[in-house]
Amino acid sequence: MNIKEAKQEVVNTVKAYLMKDETGAYRIPVEKQRPVLLMGPPGIGKTAIMEQIAEELNINLVSYTITHHTRQSAIGLPYISKKNYGEEEYSVTEYTMSEIIAAIYDQIEKSGVNEGILFLDEINCVSETLAPTMLQFLQYKTFGSHRVPEGFVIVTAGNPPEYNKSVRDFDIVTLDRVKRIDIAEDYSVWKEYAYKMDVIGAILAYLEIKKENFYSVKAGIEGKHFVTARGWEDLSRIVKVYEDMGLPVTRDLVGQYIGDPEIARDFATYYELYNKYRVTYQVPAILEGSFPKDLSAIISASFDEKLSLLGLMVDTLNHEFRHYAEQLDIQRTVFSEVKKLKELSEKTGGTCDLLDALRTNHDAIKLHMEKSIKAHMLSRYQARIQKKTLLALEELESKMALTGGGNDALYGTAKQWFTEREAARALSIKKTGEHLTNAFAFINSAFGEGQELVIFLSDINAGFYSLKFISECGNEAYYKYNEYLLLKDQRAKLREEVLKAMEL
């Protein structure tokens, strides 16, 4: 299965393992909860989906790469203790708590949440001295004499032997005690994830043209050459920062993330071309409705060039869609805080200082955010939203501090400030909708209702934030062309069925 299907399977498993009966006992006894074993190529997102699952289910995640551990750190250090058996005292060997088990209890203390996932990566690549310990762990969920706490689901991951020469095969006894899920790379699924993670348009446009370069592991004269999903995502991050700093994106830089020299060189060349198209086609002007008077050059361009242009348009729109989602999340929290001020003023009859109340609420949000970040209970997106919300509330505090008068005046300032923010957000939504409509108009003018329109619509439909914007704000052009292509597809299928029937 692909990584998206594997994620859903793990979600279902975690939910099933954590389900309790009317007495509060787990429906599936802890000792019968098979550890999940994700088996698939490196760099396809096994660790990433663990973070997503923990975030979505609001549970803990304790993650370890087990190859970084020795037998001592896994099971604990031995020490001598005294025990009485019958009437005699004996010296016996016991073990300190495993570092991994201790980390679980630490995480519970930090988060206040008793349930979670213990994720152990590279489970089948442990050293010879640690191998027996890992087999015992998979069978009995213990490290040394210490058991994984109830409420923590064990998920492990490994690579097939063709990707790692250190792989150790599990015996049948062990395999019969795990829930194995085999995963294969899938560009279409990663593409959905990439849109959500704001991977740069140059990478997505390049891979749309050369999907065969998305994932590759092969042996060469100088060793193994490889390209992974992780490599593309990490390359995207560094390129964005380099662009903001005005630094050149060179072939050497690309090669530091893309481990196949030919593909690295090919993408570096394409990246330069992509930026050339950015200047040539002036996508911002197109989205504003200013189309080139002569479309002949675009119409006669190579298919790769057309795909690049579509990629530039989608990339620009995706930034606006993401901005919409961020502003909505921030404004919801801000609205809640402004509403609290009104309710507090009415409840106390105006005796409570609203500015002090806002500062108290602001401090509480900040404290909760810092605690959640420390406990790793917030995703990067959630942390970003909370930090931007705090900046907005600081701005409101400054405006209220400059306001003279009592609570009525203070609330009036807060209400006006919120209304102005909402008006600016409404204008941004209107502009984004117009840009999407103009994109459809341009594609129709240049290419008609051909494959370019199909590709553009497919990219819009693959984006989390684009679909969020359309479902919440609407867009007539999208509805029109999406419905047309659906009907066209249905007619084509019907025609194909009729032709088959005639042949019979």
Helices and strands as residue ranges (DSSP letters): H 3-18, G 30-32, E 36-39, H 46-57, E 60-65, G 66-68, H 71-75, E 78-85, E 88-95, H 99-111, E 116-121, G 123-125, H 131-140, E 142-143, E 146-147, E 152-158, H 172-175, E 179-182, H 187-196, H 201-209, G 211-213, E 216-220, E 223-227, H 229-245, H 251-255, H 261-281, H 283-287, H 296-299, H 303-348, H 354-374, H 380-401, H 407-447, H 451-462, H 464-473, H 476-503
